[in-house]
Amino acid sequence: MIMIILNQTDLTPASFILTGIPGLEDRHFWISLPFCTMYVVAVVGNCGLLYLIRYEDSLHRSMYYFLAMLSLTDLVMCTTTIPKALCIFWFHLKEISFDERLVQMFFIYAFTGMESGVLMLMALDRYVAICYPLRYSTILTNPIIAKAGLITFLRGVLLVIPLTFIIKRLPYCRGNIIHHTYCDHMAVAKLSCGNIKINVIYGLMVALLIGGFDILCISVSYTMILWAVVSLSSAEARWKAFSTCTAHICAIVFSYSPAFFCFFSHRFGGHRIPPSCHIIVANIYLLLPPTMNPIVYGVKTKQIRDCVIRILLGSKDTKSHSI
């Protein structure tokens, strides 16, 4: 037994090497430019949203509290991966320690799970706002919002913690080269010479428990919303009611479209899709929602748009007055 433990310890490398995007190494610099631009937009946009929601009294409502949760989740999600990817592209800093790998993997999967959960909560928020408008403020009180956010966070954390222990127990005898820009679960598991069947099963189970459940709740919520909107008397009322959902629908599309591509292409795409395409889409999955969500909500949501205009005009007036 002691020999087995020692052998397994010897087969665990102290560090791993992230190669970036295999086959496109000579184009890493050019690939890094849109990645860097999107990351800057994501950080500035989400920090701006958090600032507005924190200091503007008109945005102290459940819809915007959920949006603040989404922005915070997006910031953590993209910051966990993109700076390391840029270090690979620009400075060839490809090494990542064993513990750093586990921490990065934990944050990636915990917060992508939370992203999905917050989108589900936002769908329920739109359902209550459209189907029960007179009871909206009494149903979605601040304590209820806080509890819903905490449960969503704990769900992601508790489901992902076992994943880190499962990946940690594996012996790694196939080298320490990870052909990716970040520590993807299955990319790391395939370096093991042990049995990774439990990794495959548990990973699929987590995807179904989080993504499958959230998509089901979102689908049911929008079915009820459509039913309520169609029953309205005038076309103007129907458009006004449904227009409050357009930003959220865009956020769902930005989040789930690359996720579905990654999920189904890995299982049914076989070797027809190049690995570089898988890796680029996997990065887009973590970068596109944080980049686009602040833009979409800033453009589509009148209250946020009015707050931004008021702040810009206020700062301009202040500057003119000082001159």
HELIX and SHEET records of a PDB file:
HELIX    1   1 ILE A    2  ASP A   10  1                                   9    
HELIX    2   2 GLU A   25  ARG A   27  5                                   3    
HELIX    3   3 HIS A   28  TYR A   55  1                                  28    
HELIX    4   4 ASP A   57  LEU A   59  5                                   3    
HELIX    5   5 SER A   62  THR A   79  1                                  18    
HELIX    6   6 ILE A   82  PHE A   91  1                                  10    
HELIX    7   7 PHE A   98  CYS A  131  1                                  34    
HELIX    8   8 PRO A  133  ARG A  135  5                                   3    
HELIX    9   9 TYR A  136  ILE A  139  1                                   4    
HELIX   10  10 ASN A  142  LYS A  168  1                                  27    
HELIX   11  11 HIS A  185  ALA A  189  1                                   5    
HELIX   12  12 LYS A  197  ALA A  207  1                                  11    
HELIX   13  13 LEU A  208  GLY A  212  3                                   5    
HELIX   14  14 PHE A  213  VAL A  230  1                                  18    
HELIX   15  15 ALA A  235  SER A  243  1                                   9    
HELIX   16  16 THR A  246  PHE A  268  1                                  23    
HELIX   17  17 PRO A  275  LYS A  300  1                                  26    
HELIX   18  18 LYS A  302  SER A  322  1                                  21    
SHEET    1   A 3 GLU A  95  SER A  97  0                                        
SHEET    2   A 3 SER A  15  LEU A  18 -1                                        
SHEET    3   A 3 ILE A 177  ILE A 178  1                                        
END                                                                             
